[in-house]
Amino acid sequence: MLKKQEKRQRRQIHIRAKVKGTEKCPRLSVFRSNKYIYAQLIDDVNGKTLVSANNVKIDKKDGLNKIEKAKEIGSSLAKKAIDNKITKIVFDRGGYKYHGRVKAIAEGAREGGLKF
């Protein structure tokens, strides 16, 4: 299992070397565990998190699967970002495949009004 994590961390390093976020165009960083998923908009120049969202509170809702919860996280993150006058972002998939929950966050953010 450690081998799989090492591979993801290598992919993550290569992606983060290419993708940089600024205050006007922050980086949408995604982390997923088995139970929860977290997303945050990061300004890499100043090293600050501008907006964040997760499914810890959404997890209490019944009848939603993980992908539907991830889509809700993306749309709530987009709403918070637009309130902070952020409309353009750079997507950082964090070494994960662009599939499933990671893809759902991106789609929810796009539907919420963010531009990649």
Phi and psi restraints in degrees (range 20) as a CNS / XPLOR table:
assign (resid 1 and name C) (resid 2 and name N)
       (resid 2 and name CA) (resid 2 and name C) 1.0 -64.3 20.0 2
assign (resid 2 and name N) (resid 2 and name CA)
       (resid 2 and name C) (resid 3 and name N) 1.0 -32.1 20.0 2
assign (resid 2 and name C) (resid 3 and name N)
       (resid 3 and name CA) (resid 3 and name C) 1.0 -61.9 20.0 2
assign (resid 3 and name N) (resid 3 and name CA)
       (resid 3 and name C) (resid 4 and name N) 1.0 -40.8 20.0 2
assign (resid 3 and name C) (resid 4 and name N)
       (resid 4 and name CA) (resid 4 and name C) 1.0 -64.7 20.0 2
assign (resid 4 and name N) (resid 4 and name CA)
       (resid 4 and name C) (resid 5 and name N) 1.0 -41.1 20.0 2
assign (resid 4 and name C) (resid 5 and name N)
       (resid 5 and name CA) (resid 5 and name C) 1.0 -66.3 20.0 2
assign (resid 5 and name N) (resid 5 and name CA)
       (resid 5 and name C) (resid 6 and name N) 1.0 -38.7 20.0 2
assign (resid 5 and name C) (resid 6 and name N)
       (resid 6 and name CA) (resid 6 and name C) 1.0 -63.3 20.0 2
assign (resid 6 and name N) (resid 6 and name CA)
       (resid 6 and name C) (resid 7 and name N) 1.0 -39.5 20.0 2
assign (resid 6 and name C) (resid 7 and name N)
       (resid 7 and name CA) (resid 7 and name C) 1.0 -64.2 20.0 2
assign (resid 7 and name N) (resid 7 and name CA)
       (resid 7 and name C) (resid 8 and name N) 1.0 -42.4 20.0 2
assign (resid 7 and name C) (resid 8 and name N)
       (resid 8 and name CA) (resid 8 and name C) 1.0 -64.7 20.0 2
assign (resid 8 and name N) (resid 8 and name CA)
       (resid 8 and name C) (resid 9 and name N) 1.0 -39.5 20.0 2
assign (resid 8 and name C) (resid 9 and name N)
       (resid 9 and name CA) (resid 9 and name C) 1.0 -65.8 20.0 2
assign (resid 9 and name N) (resid 9 and name CA)
       (resid 9 and name C) (resid 10 and name N) 1.0 -35.4 20.0 2
assign (resid 9 and name C) (resid 10 and name N)
       (resid 10 and name CA) (resid 10 and name C) 1.0 -65.8 20.0 2
assign (resid 10 and name N) (resid 10 and name CA)
       (resid 10 and name C) (resid 11 and name N) 1.0 -44.4 20.0 2
assign (resid 10 and name C) (resid 11 and name N)
       (resid 11 and name CA) (resid 11 and name C) 1.0 -61.4 20.0 2
assign (resid 11 and name N) (resid 11 and name CA)
       (resid 11 and name C) (resid 12 and name N) 1.0 -40.2 20.0 2
assign (resid 11 and name C) (resid 12 and name N)
       (resid 12 and name CA) (resid 12 and name C) 1.0 -61.4 20.0 2
assign (resid 12 and name N) (resid 12 and name CA)
       (resid 12 and name C) (resid 13 and name N) 1.0 -42.3 20.0 2
assign (resid 12 and name C) (resid 13 and name N)
       (resid 13 and name CA) (resid 13 and name C) 1.0 -63.7 20.0 2
assign (resid 13 and name N) (resid 13 and name CA)
       (resid 13 and name C) (resid 14 and name N) 1.0 -43.2 20.0 2
assign (resid 13 and name C) (resid 14 and name N)
       (resid 14 and name CA) (resid 14 and name C) 1.0 -65.0 20.0 2
assign (resid 14 and name N) (resid 14 and name CA)
       (resid 14 and name C) (resid 15 and name N) 1.0 -39.2 20.0 2
assign (resid 14 and name C) (resid 15 and name N)
       (resid 15 and name CA) (resid 15 and name C) 1.0 -68.3 20.0 2
assign (resid 15 and name N) (resid 15 and name CA)
       (resid 15 and name C) (resid 16 and name N) 1.0 -45.6 20.0 2
assign (resid 15 and name C) (resid 16 and name N)
       (resid 16 and name CA) (resid 16 and name C) 1.0 -67.0 20.0 2
assign (resid 16 and name N) (resid 16 and name CA)
       (resid 16 and name C) (resid 17 and name N) 1.0 -24.4 20.0 2
assign (resid 16 and name C) (resid 17 and name N)
       (resid 17 and name CA) (resid 17 and name C) 1.0 -69.0 20.0 2
assign (resid 17 and name N) (resid 17 and name CA)
       (resid 17 and name C) (resid 18 and name N) 1.0 -29.4 20.0 2
assign (resid 17 and name C) (resid 18 and name N)
       (resid 18 and name CA) (resid 18 and name C) 1.0 -93.3 20.0 2
assign (resid 18 and name N) (resid 18 and name CA)
       (resid 18 and name C) (resid 19 and name N) 1.0 -32.3 20.0 2
assign (resid 18 and name C) (resid 19 and name N)
       (resid 19 and name CA) (resid 19 and name C) 1.0 -101.7 20.0 2
assign (resid 19 and name N) (resid 19 and name CA)
       (resid 19 and name C) (resid 20 and name N) 1.0 118.0 20.0 2
assign (resid 19 and name C) (resid 20 and name N)
       (resid 20 and name CA) (resid 20 and name C) 1.0 -124.3 20.0 2
assign (resid 20 and name N) (resid 20 and name CA)
       (resid 20 and name C) (resid 21 and name N) 1.0 140.4 20.0 2
assign (resid 20 and name C) (resid 21 and name N)
       (resid 21 and name CA) (resid 21 and name C) 1.0 -107.3 20.0 2
assign (resid 21 and name N) (resid 21 and name CA)
       (resid 21 and name C) (resid 22 and name N) 1.0 144.7 20.0 2
assign (resid 21 and name C) (resid 22 and name N)
       (resid 22 and name CA) (resid 22 and name C) 1.0 -119.5 20.0 2
assign (resid 22 and name N) (resid 22 and name CA)
       (resid 22 and name C) (resid 23 and name N) 1.0 -178.7 20.0 2
assign (resid 22 and name C) (resid 23 and name N)
       (resid 23 and name CA) (resid 23 and name C) 1.0 -68.7 20.0 2
assign (resid 23 and name N) (resid 23 and name CA)
       (resid 23 and name C) (resid 24 and name N) 1.0 -36.5 20.0 2
assign (resid 23 and name C) (resid 24 and name N)
       (resid 24 and name CA) (resid 24 and name C) 1.0 -80.4 20.0 2
assign (resid 24 and name N) (resid 24 and name CA)
       (resid 24 and name C) (resid 25 and name N) 1.0 -30.3 20.0 2
assign (resid 24 and name C) (resid 25 and name N)
       (resid 25 and name CA) (resid 25 and name C) 1.0 -133.7 20.0 2
assign (resid 25 and name N) (resid 25 and name CA)
       (resid 25 and name C) (resid 26 and name N) 1.0 78.3 20.0 2
assign (resid 25 and name C) (resid 26 and name N)
       (resid 26 and name CA) (resid 26 and name C) 1.0 -73.7 20.0 2
assign (resid 26 and name N) (resid 26 and name CA)
       (resid 26 and name C) (resid 27 and name N) 1.0 167.5 20.0 2
assign (resid 26 and name C) (resid 27 and name N)
       (resid 27 and name CA) (resid 27 and name C) 1.0 -94.4 20.0 2
assign (resid 27 and name N) (resid 27 and name CA)
       (resid 27 and name C) (resid 28 and name N) 1.0 127.6 20.0 2
assign (resid 27 and name C) (resid 28 and name N)
       (resid 28 and name CA) (resid 28 and name C) 1.0 -88.7 20.0 2
assign (resid 28 and name N) (resid 28 and name CA)
       (resid 28 and name C) (resid 29 and name N) 1.0 104.5 20.0 2
assign (resid 28 and name C) (resid 29 and name N)
       (resid 29 and name CA) (resid 29 and name C) 1.0 -97.8 20.0 2
assign (resid 29 and name N) (resid 29 and name CA)
       (resid 29 and name C) (resid 30 and name N) 1.0 136.7 20.0 2
assign (resid 29 and name C) (resid 30 and name N)
       (resid 30 and name CA) (resid 30 and name C) 1.0 -119.6 20.0 2
assign (resid 30 and name N) (resid 30 and name CA)
       (resid 30 and name C) (resid 31 and name N) 1.0 134.4 20.0 2
assign (resid 30 and name C) (resid 31 and name N)
       (resid 31 and name CA) (resid 31 and name C) 1.0 -130.3 20.0 2
assign (resid 31 and name N) (resid 31 and name CA)
       (resid 31 and name C) (resid 32 and name N) 1.0 132.9 20.0 2
assign (resid 31 and name C) (resid 32 and name N)
       (resid 32 and name CA) (resid 32 and name C) 1.0 -127.5 20.0 2
assign (resid 32 and name N) (resid 32 and name CA)
       (resid 32 and name C) (resid 33 and name N) 1.0 136.2 20.0 2
assign (resid 32 and name C) (resid 33 and name N)
       (resid 33 and name CA) (resid 33 and name C) 1.0 -110.7 20.0 2
assign (resid 33 and name N) (resid 33 and name CA)
       (resid 33 and name C) (resid 34 and name N) 1.0 -175.2 20.0 2
assign (resid 33 and name C) (resid 34 and name N)
       (resid 34 and name CA) (resid 34 and name C) 1.0 -66.8 20.0 2
assign (resid 34 and name N) (resid 34 and name CA)
       (resid 34 and name C) (resid 35 and name N) 1.0 -31.8 20.0 2
assign (resid 34 and name C) (resid 35 and name N)
       (resid 35 and name CA) (resid 35 and name C) 1.0 -104.9 20.0 2
assign (resid 35 and name N) (resid 35 and name CA)
       (resid 35 and name C) (resid 36 and name N) 1.0 -38.7 20.0 2
assign (resid 35 and name C) (resid 36 and name N)
       (resid 36 and name CA) (resid 36 and name C) 1.0 -121.6 20.0 2
assign (resid 36 and name N) (resid 36 and name CA)
       (resid 36 and name C) (resid 37 and name N) 1.0 166.7 20.0 2
assign (resid 36 and name C) (resid 37 and name N)
       (resid 37 and name CA) (resid 37 and name C) 1.0 -138.6 20.0 2
assign (resid 37 and name N) (resid 37 and name CA)
       (resid 37 and name C) (resid 38 and name N) 1.0 138.5 20.0 2
assign (resid 37 and name C) (resid 38 and name N)
       (resid 38 and name CA) (resid 38 and name C) 1.0 -124.1 20.0 2
assign (resid 38 and name N) (resid 38 and name CA)
       (resid 38 and name C) (resid 39 and name N) 1.0 142.6 20.0 2
assign (resid 38 and name C) (resid 39 and name N)
       (resid 39 and name CA) (resid 39 and name C) 1.0 -137.9 20.0 2
assign (resid 39 and name N) (resid 39 and name CA)
       (resid 39 and name C) (resid 40 and name N) 1.0 142.0 20.0 2
assign (resid 39 and name C) (resid 40 and name N)
       (resid 40 and name CA) (resid 40 and name C) 1.0 -149.4 20.0 2
assign (resid 40 and name N) (resid 40 and name CA)
       (resid 40 and name C) (resid 41 and name N) 1.0 149.6 20.0 2
assign (resid 40 and name C) (resid 41 and name N)
       (resid 41 and name CA) (resid 41 and name C) 1.0 -98.4 20.0 2
assign (resid 41 and name N) (resid 41 and name CA)
       (resid 41 and name C) (resid 42 and name N) 1.0 123.3 20.0 2
assign (resid 41 and name C) (resid 42 and name N)
       (resid 42 and name CA) (resid 42 and name C) 1.0 -120.2 20.0 2
assign (resid 42 and name N) (resid 42 and name CA)
       (resid 42 and name C) (resid 43 and name N) 1.0 134.1 20.0 2
assign (resid 42 and name C) (resid 43 and name N)
       (resid 43 and name CA) (resid 43 and name C) 1.0 -95.0 20.0 2
assign (resid 43 and name N) (resid 43 and name CA)
       (resid 43 and name C) (resid 44 and name N) 1.0 104.6 20.0 2
assign (resid 43 and name C) (resid 44 and name N)
       (resid 44 and name CA) (resid 44 and name C) 1.0 -72.6 20.0 2
assign (resid 44 and name N) (resid 44 and name CA)
       (resid 44 and name C) (resid 45 and name N) 1.0 -24.6 20.0 2
assign (resid 44 and name C) (resid 45 and name N)
       (resid 45 and name CA) (resid 45 and name C) 1.0 -66.0 20.0 2
assign (resid 45 and name N) (resid 45 and name CA)
       (resid 45 and name C) (resid 46 and name N) 1.0 -47.2 20.0 2
assign (resid 45 and name C) (resid 46 and name N)
       (resid 46 and name CA) (resid 46 and name C) 1.0 -94.8 20.0 2
assign (resid 46 and name N) (resid 46 and name CA)
       (resid 46 and name C) (resid 47 and name N) 1.0 -10.0 20.0 2
assign (resid 46 and name C) (resid 47 and name N)
       (resid 47 and name CA) (resid 47 and name C) 1.0 69.9 20.0 2
assign (resid 47 and name N) (resid 47 and name CA)
       (resid 47 and name C) (resid 48 and name N) 1.0 38.8 20.0 2
assign (resid 47 and name C) (resid 48 and name N)
       (resid 48 and name CA) (resid 48 and name C) 1.0 -123.7 20.0 2
assign (resid 48 and name N) (resid 48 and name CA)
       (resid 48 and name C) (resid 49 and name N) 1.0 146.8 20.0 2
assign (resid 48 and name C) (resid 49 and name N)
       (resid 49 and name CA) (resid 49 and name C) 1.0 -88.6 20.0 2
assign (resid 49 and name N) (resid 49 and name CA)
       (resid 49 and name C) (resid 50 and name N) 1.0 124.1 20.0 2
assign (resid 49 and name C) (resid 50 and name N)
       (resid 50 and name CA) (resid 50 and name C) 1.0 -89.1 20.0 2
assign (resid 50 and name N) (resid 50 and name CA)
       (resid 50 and name C) (resid 51 and name N) 1.0 -44.5 20.0 2
assign (resid 50 and name C) (resid 51 and name N)
       (resid 51 and name CA) (resid 51 and name C) 1.0 -144.3 20.0 2
assign (resid 51 and name N) (resid 51 and name CA)
       (resid 51 and name C) (resid 52 and name N) 1.0 144.1 20.0 2
assign (resid 51 and name C) (resid 52 and name N)
       (resid 52 and name CA) (resid 52 and name C) 1.0 -141.6 20.0 2
assign (resid 52 and name N) (resid 52 and name CA)
       (resid 52 and name C) (resid 53 and name N) 1.0 157.4 20.0 2
assign (resid 52 and name C) (resid 53 and name N)
       (resid 53 and name CA) (resid 53 and name C) 1.0 -154.1 20.0 2
assign (resid 53 and name N) (resid 53 and name CA)
       (resid 53 and name C) (resid 54 and name N) 1.0 150.2 20.0 2
assign (resid 53 and name C) (resid 54 and name N)
       (resid 54 and name CA) (resid 54 and name C) 1.0 -150.9 20.0 2
assign (resid 54 and name N) (resid 54 and name CA)
       (resid 54 and name C) (resid 55 and name N) 1.0 174.0 20.0 2
assign (resid 54 and name C) (resid 55 and name N)
       (resid 55 and name CA) (resid 55 and name C) 1.0 -104.8 20.0 2
assign (resid 55 and name N) (resid 55 and name CA)
       (resid 55 and name C) (resid 56 and name N) 1.0 22.8 20.0 2
assign (resid 55 and name C) (resid 56 and name N)
       (resid 56 and name CA) (resid 56 and name C) 1.0 -65.2 20.0 2
assign (resid 56 and name N) (resid 56 and name CA)
       (resid 56 and name C) (resid 57 and name N) 1.0 -41.8 20.0 2
assign (resid 56 and name C) (resid 57 and name N)
       (resid 57 and name CA) (resid 57 and name C) 1.0 -81.9 20.0 2
assign (resid 57 and name N) (resid 57 and name CA)
       (resid 57 and name C) (resid 58 and name N) 1.0 -34.7 20.0 2
assign (resid 57 and name C) (resid 58 and name N)
       (resid 58 and name CA) (resid 58 and name C) 1.0 -68.0 20.0 2
assign (resid 58 and name N) (resid 58 and name CA)
       (resid 58 and name C) (resid 59 and name N) 1.0 -24.4 20.0 2
assign (resid 58 and name C) (resid 59 and name N)
       (resid 59 and name CA) (resid 59 and name C) 1.0 -61.0 20.0 2
assign (resid 59 and name N) (resid 59 and name CA)
       (resid 59 and name C) (resid 60 and name N) 1.0 -21.5 20.0 2
assign (resid 59 and name C) (resid 60 and name N)
       (resid 60 and name CA) (resid 60 and name C) 1.0 -72.7 20.0 2
assign (resid 60 and name N) (resid 60 and name CA)
       (resid 60 and name C) (resid 61 and name N) 1.0 -20.6 20.0 2
assign (resid 60 and name C) (resid 61 and name N)
       (resid 61 and name CA) (resid 61 and name C) 1.0 -71.5 20.0 2
assign (resid 61 and name N) (resid 61 and name CA)
       (resid 61 and name C) (resid 62 and name N) 1.0 135.3 20.0 2
assign (resid 61 and name C) (resid 62 and name N)
       (resid 62 and name CA) (resid 62 and name C) 1.0 -90.5 20.0 2
assign (resid 62 and name N) (resid 62 and name CA)
       (resid 62 and name C) (resid 63 and name N) 1.0 154.9 20.0 2
assign (resid 62 and name C) (resid 63 and name N)
       (resid 63 and name CA) (resid 63 and name C) 1.0 87.8 20.0 2
assign (resid 63 and name N) (resid 63 and name CA)
       (resid 63 and name C) (resid 64 and name N) 1.0 0.7 20.0 2
assign (resid 63 and name C) (resid 64 and name N)
       (resid 64 and name CA) (resid 64 and name C) 1.0 -109.0 20.0 2
assign (resid 64 and name N) (resid 64 and name CA)
       (resid 64 and name C) (resid 65 and name N) 1.0 133.9 20.0 2
assign (resid 64 and name C) (resid 65 and name N)
       (resid 65 and name CA) (resid 65 and name C) 1.0 -87.5 20.0 2
assign (resid 65 and name N) (resid 65 and name CA)
       (resid 65 and name C) (resid 66 and name N) 1.0 178.7 20.0 2
assign (resid 65 and name C) (resid 66 and name N)
       (resid 66 and name CA) (resid 66 and name C) 1.0 -63.9 20.0 2
assign (resid 66 and name N) (resid 66 and name CA)
       (resid 66 and name C) (resid 67 and name N) 1.0 -36.4 20.0 2
assign (resid 66 and name C) (resid 67 and name N)
       (resid 67 and name CA) (resid 67 and name C) 1.0 -69.2 20.0 2
assign (resid 67 and name N) (resid 67 and name CA)
       (resid 67 and name C) (resid 68 and name N) 1.0 -40.4 20.0 2
assign (resid 67 and name C) (resid 68 and name N)
       (resid 68 and name CA) (resid 68 and name C) 1.0 -65.4 20.0 2
assign (resid 68 and name N) (resid 68 and name CA)
       (resid 68 and name C) (resid 69 and name N) 1.0 -38.2 20.0 2
assign (resid 68 and name C) (resid 69 and name N)
       (resid 69 and name CA) (resid 69 and name C) 1.0 -64.6 20.0 2
assign (resid 69 and name N) (resid 69 and name CA)
       (resid 69 and name C) (resid 70 and name N) 1.0 -40.3 20.0 2
assign (resid 69 and name C) (resid 70 and name N)
       (resid 70 and name CA) (resid 70 and name C) 1.0 -63.6 20.0 2
assign (resid 70 and name N) (resid 70 and name CA)
       (resid 70 and name C) (resid 71 and name N) 1.0 -38.2 20.0 2
assign (resid 70 and name C) (resid 71 and name N)
       (resid 71 and name CA) (resid 71 and name C) 1.0 -65.4 20.0 2
assign (resid 71 and name N) (resid 71 and name CA)
       (resid 71 and name C) (resid 72 and name N) 1.0 -38.8 20.0 2
assign (resid 71 and name C) (resid 72 and name N)
       (resid 72 and name CA) (resid 72 and name C) 1.0 -63.1 20.0 2
assign (resid 72 and name N) (resid 72 and name CA)
       (resid 72 and name C) (resid 73 and name N) 1.0 -38.9 20.0 2
assign (resid 72 and name C) (resid 73 and name N)
       (resid 73 and name CA) (resid 73 and name C) 1.0 -62.7 20.0 2
assign (resid 73 and name N) (resid 73 and name CA)
       (resid 73 and name C) (resid 74 and name N) 1.0 -43.6 20.0 2
assign (resid 73 and name C) (resid 74 and name N)
       (resid 74 and name CA) (resid 74 and name C) 1.0 -60.9 20.0 2
assign (resid 74 and name N) (resid 74 and name CA)
       (resid 74 and name C) (resid 75 and name N) 1.0 -42.7 20.0 2
assign (resid 74 and name C) (resid 75 and name N)
       (resid 75 and name CA) (resid 75 and name C) 1.0 -71.0 20.0 2
assign (resid 75 and name N) (resid 75 and name CA)
       (resid 75 and name C) (resid 76 and name N) 1.0 -37.2 20.0 2
assign (resid 75 and name C) (resid 76 and name N)
       (resid 76 and name CA) (resid 76 and name C) 1.0 -69.1 20.0 2
assign (resid 76 and name N) (resid 76 and name CA)
       (resid 76 and name C) (resid 77 and name N) 1.0 -35.8 20.0 2
assign (resid 76 and name C) (resid 77 and name N)
       (resid 77 and name CA) (resid 77 and name C) 1.0 -64.5 20.0 2
assign (resid 77 and name N) (resid 77 and name CA)
       (resid 77 and name C) (resid 78 and name N) 1.0 -40.6 20.0 2
assign (resid 77 and name C) (resid 78 and name N)
       (resid 78 and name CA) (resid 78 and name C) 1.0 -63.5 20.0 2
assign (resid 78 and name N) (resid 78 and name CA)
       (resid 78 and name C) (resid 79 and name N) 1.0 -40.6 20.0 2
assign (resid 78 and name C) (resid 79 and name N)
       (resid 79 and name CA) (resid 79 and name C) 1.0 -63.3 20.0 2
assign (resid 79 and name N) (resid 79 and name CA)
       (resid 79 and name C) (resid 80 and name N) 1.0 -44.7 20.0 2
assign (resid 79 and name C) (resid 80 and name N)
       (resid 80 and name CA) (resid 80 and name C) 1.0 -64.3 20.0 2
assign (resid 80 and name N) (resid 80 and name CA)
       (resid 80 and name C) (resid 81 and name N) 1.0 -38.9 20.0 2
assign (resid 80 and name C) (resid 81 and name N)
       (resid 81 and name CA) (resid 81 and name C) 1.0 -66.5 20.0 2
assign (resid 81 and name N) (resid 81 and name CA)
       (resid 81 and name C) (resid 82 and name N) 1.0 -42.3 20.0 2
assign (resid 81 and name C) (resid 82 and name N)
       (resid 82 and name CA) (resid 82 and name C) 1.0 -66.2 20.0 2
assign (resid 82 and name N) (resid 82 and name CA)
       (resid 82 and name C) (resid 83 and name N) 1.0 -34.5 20.0 2
assign (resid 82 and name C) (resid 83 and name N)
       (resid 83 and name CA) (resid 83 and name C) 1.0 -62.5 20.0 2
assign (resid 83 and name N) (resid 83 and name CA)
       (resid 83 and name C) (resid 84 and name N) 1.0 -31.3 20.0 2
assign (resid 83 and name C) (resid 84 and name N)
       (resid 84 and name CA) (resid 84 and name C) 1.0 -91.4 20.0 2
assign (resid 84 and name N) (resid 84 and name CA)
       (resid 84 and name C) (resid 85 and name N) 1.0 13.2 20.0 2
assign (resid 84 and name C) (resid 85 and name N)
       (resid 85 and name CA) (resid 85 and name C) 1.0 63.6 20.0 2
assign (resid 85 and name N) (resid 85 and name CA)
       (resid 85 and name C) (resid 86 and name N) 1.0 39.2 20.0 2
assign (resid 85 and name C) (resid 86 and name N)
       (resid 86 and name CA) (resid 86 and name C) 1.0 -113.1 20.0 2
assign (resid 86 and name N) (resid 86 and name CA)
       (resid 86 and name C) (resid 87 and name N) 1.0 122.5 20.0 2
assign (resid 86 and name C) (resid 87 and name N)
       (resid 87 and name CA) (resid 87 and name C) 1.0 -122.0 20.0 2
assign (resid 87 and name N) (resid 87 and name CA)
       (resid 87 and name C) (resid 88 and name N) 1.0 -23.4 20.0 2
assign (resid 87 and name C) (resid 88 and name N)
       (resid 88 and name CA) (resid 88 and name C) 1.0 -114.8 20.0 2
assign (resid 88 and name N) (resid 88 and name CA)
       (resid 88 and name C) (resid 89 and name N) 1.0 132.0 20.0 2
assign (resid 88 and name C) (resid 89 and name N)
       (resid 89 and name CA) (resid 89 and name C) 1.0 -136.6 20.0 2
assign (resid 89 and name N) (resid 89 and name CA)
       (resid 89 and name C) (resid 90 and name N) 1.0 169.7 20.0 2
assign (resid 89 and name C) (resid 90 and name N)
       (resid 90 and name CA) (resid 90 and name C) 1.0 -117.6 20.0 2
assign (resid 90 and name N) (resid 90 and name CA)
       (resid 90 and name C) (resid 91 and name N) 1.0 132.3 20.0 2
assign (resid 90 and name C) (resid 91 and name N)
       (resid 91 and name CA) (resid 91 and name C) 1.0 -92.1 20.0 2
assign (resid 91 and name N) (resid 91 and name CA)
       (resid 91 and name C) (resid 92 and name N) 1.0 128.8 20.0 2
assign (resid 91 and name C) (resid 92 and name N)
       (resid 92 and name CA) (resid 92 and name C) 1.0 -118.9 20.0 2
assign (resid 92 and name N) (resid 92 and name CA)
       (resid 92 and name C) (resid 93 and name N) 1.0 107.6 20.0 2
assign (resid 92 and name C) (resid 93 and name N)
       (resid 93 and name CA) (resid 93 and name C) 1.0 -78.8 20.0 2
assign (resid 93 and name N) (resid 93 and name CA)
       (resid 93 and name C) (resid 94 and name N) 1.0 -3.7 20.0 2
assign (resid 93 and name C) (resid 94 and name N)
       (resid 94 and name CA) (resid 94 and name C) 1.0 68.7 20.0 2
assign (resid 94 and name N) (resid 94 and name CA)
       (resid 94 and name C) (resid 95 and name N) 1.0 27.4 20.0 2
assign (resid 94 and name C) (resid 95 and name N)
       (resid 95 and name CA) (resid 95 and name C) 1.0 85.8 20.0 2
assign (resid 95 and name N) (resid 95 and name CA)
       (resid 95 and name C) (resid 96 and name N) 1.0 -2.6 20.0 2
assign (resid 95 and name C) (resid 96 and name N)
       (resid 96 and name CA) (resid 96 and name C) 1.0 -88.3 20.0 2
assign (resid 96 and name N) (resid 96 and name CA)
       (resid 96 and name C) (resid 97 and name N) 1.0 159.2 20.0 2
assign (resid 96 and name C) (resid 97 and name N)
       (resid 97 and name CA) (resid 97 and name C) 1.0 -68.3 20.0 2
assign (resid 97 and name N) (resid 97 and name CA)
       (resid 97 and name C) (resid 98 and name N) 1.0 148.0 20.0 2
assign (resid 97 and name C) (resid 98 and name N)
       (resid 98 and name CA) (resid 98 and name C) 1.0 -80.6 20.0 2
assign (resid 98 and name N) (resid 98 and name CA)
       (resid 98 and name C) (resid 99 and name N) 1.0 79.3 20.0 2
assign (resid 98 and name C) (resid 99 and name N)
       (resid 99 and name CA) (resid 99 and name C) 1.0 -161.1 20.0 2
assign (resid 99 and name N) (resid 99 and name CA)
       (resid 99 and name C) (resid 100 and name N) 1.0 150.2 20.0 2
assign (resid 99 and name C) (resid 100 and name N)
       (resid 100 and name CA) (resid 100 and name C) 1.0 68.6 20.0 2
assign (resid 100 and name N) (resid 100 and name CA)
       (resid 100 and name C) (resid 101 and name N) 1.0 -124.6 20.0 2
assign (resid 100 and name C) (resid 101 and name N)
       (resid 101 and name CA) (resid 101 and name C) 1.0 -67.2 20.0 2
assign (resid 101 and name N) (resid 101 and name CA)
       (resid 101 and name C) (resid 102 and name N) 1.0 -35.8 20.0 2
assign (resid 101 and name C) (resid 102 and name N)
       (resid 102 and name CA) (resid 102 and name C) 1.0 -65.6 20.0 2
assign (resid 102 and name N) (resid 102 and name CA)
       (resid 102 and name C) (resid 103 and name N) 1.0 -43.2 20.0 2
assign (resid 102 and name C) (resid 103 and name N)
       (resid 103 and name CA) (resid 103 and name C) 1.0 -65.5 20.0 2
assign (resid 103 and name N) (resid 103 and name CA)
       (resid 103 and name C) (resid 104 and name N) 1.0 -37.5 20.0 2
assign (resid 103 and name C) (resid 104 and name N)
       (resid 104 and name CA) (resid 104 and name C) 1.0 -64.9 20.0 2
assign (resid 104 and name N) (resid 104 and name CA)
       (resid 104 and name C) (resid 105 and name N) 1.0 -38.2 20.0 2
assign (resid 104 and name C) (resid 105 and name N)
       (resid 105 and name CA) (resid 105 and name C) 1.0 -62.5 20.0 2
assign (resid 105 and name N) (resid 105 and name CA)
       (resid 105 and name C) (resid 106 and name N) 1.0 -44.7 20.0 2
assign (resid 105 and name C) (resid 106 and name N)
       (resid 106 and name CA) (resid 106 and name C) 1.0 -63.1 20.0 2
assign (resid 106 and name N) (resid 106 and name CA)
       (resid 106 and name C) (resid 107 and name N) 1.0 -43.0 20.0 2
assign (resid 106 and name C) (resid 107 and name N)
       (resid 107 and name CA) (resid 107 and name C) 1.0 -65.5 20.0 2
assign (resid 107 and name N) (resid 107 and name CA)
       (resid 107 and name C) (resid 108 and name N) 1.0 -41.5 20.0 2
assign (resid 107 and name C) (resid 108 and name N)
       (resid 108 and name CA) (resid 108 and name C) 1.0 -63.2 20.0 2
assign (resid 108 and name N) (resid 108 and name CA)
       (resid 108 and name C) (resid 109 and name N) 1.0 -38.7 20.0 2
assign (resid 108 and name C) (resid 109 and name N)
       (resid 109 and name CA) (resid 109 and name C) 1.0 -67.5 20.0 2
assign (resid 109 and name N) (resid 109 and name CA)
       (resid 109 and name C) (resid 110 and name N) 1.0 -39.3 20.0 2
assign (resid 109 and name C) (resid 110 and name N)
       (resid 110 and name CA) (resid 110 and name C) 1.0 -65.1 20.0 2
assign (resid 110 and name N) (resid 110 and name CA)
       (resid 110 and name C) (resid 111 and name N) 1.0 -43.7 20.0 2
assign (resid 110 and name C) (resid 111 and name N)
       (resid 111 and name CA) (resid 111 and name C) 1.0 -65.0 20.0 2
assign (resid 111 and name N) (resid 111 and name CA)
       (resid 111 and name C) (resid 112 and name N) 1.0 -29.6 20.0 2
assign (resid 111 and name C) (resid 112 and name N)
       (resid 112 and name CA) (resid 112 and name C) 1.0 -75.3 20.0 2
assign (resid 112 and name N) (resid 112 and name CA)
       (resid 112 and name C) (resid 113 and name N) 1.0 -11.5 20.0 2
assign (resid 112 and name C) (resid 113 and name N)
       (resid 113 and name CA) (resid 113 and name C) 1.0 116.0 20.0 2
assign (resid 113 and name N) (resid 113 and name CA)
       (resid 113 and name C) (resid 114 and name N) 1.0 3.0 20.0 2
assign (resid 113 and name C) (resid 114 and name N)
       (resid 114 and name CA) (resid 114 and name C) 1.0 -84.1 20.0 2
assign (resid 114 and name N) (resid 114 and name CA)
       (resid 114 and name C) (resid 115 and name N) 1.0 146.5 20.0 2
assign (resid 114 and name C) (resid 115 and name N)
       (resid 115 and name CA) (resid 115 and name C) 1.0 -111.3 20.0 2
assign (resid 115 and name N) (resid 115 and name CA)
       (resid 115 and name C) (resid 116 and name N) 1.0 133.3 20.0 2
